[in-house]
């Protein structure tokens, strides 16, 4: 990320954190960092999610990394997220672009509305989210291991069949979801995925090839 961009967003983030108080976390992810497993380069009020400087990416960050250069990703504003401890947050994600128009970072705001939702009937206007936003809060994980665990669980929910009863096609579908979500950008994710689905490294590569072929075929249609 360009230094002048980082400096500006740090000052902006500090202002937002002071404006809304200790329940408002502001975090900057550097998508151009050499080590994507440690994408957080600045954070204020990290106690909201339990994260700190040097921690790893979120779901949105992985999606952006997987999309790659030139991706036309849109900012995500006023949607719900949830921490591992059960806090409900009102979040916004803004993509930072460099002079070439490529995404170089992410500026995210996570405002703790847990207590506000307890009295939501009287302050509905403050807690409301965009009509098009997902109704279920998205999880915010504290580290890479938790993120991969969460993605694995989501892949099983998508297929709708316990791992022990999955057919080959089920596992290909689950691994396709993991690939599309950027799970394989996580360091040493392969062995964990193999163990989780009870397959060999060779089989994983084979399933990945099938999943990518299916994606390419659908894109051509």
Secondary structure as UniProt FT lines:
FT   HELIX           3..20
FT   TURN            22..23
FT   STRAND          24..30
FT   TURN            31..32
FT   HELIX           36..38
FT   STRAND          40..44
FT   HELIX           46..48
FT   TURN            49..50
FT   TURN            53..54
FT   HELIX           59..67
FT   TURN            69..70
FT   STRAND          76..83
FT   TURN            84..85
FT   STRAND          88..97
FT   TURN            99..100
FT   STRAND          103..112
FT   HELIX           114..118
FT   TURN            119..122
FT   HELIX           124..127
FT   TURN            131..132
FT   STRAND          138..140
FT   HELIX           144..159
FT   HELIX           163..165
FT   HELIX           168..180
FT   TURN            181..182
FT   HELIX           183..185
FT   TURN            187..188
FT   HELIX           189..197
FT   HELIX           201..220
//
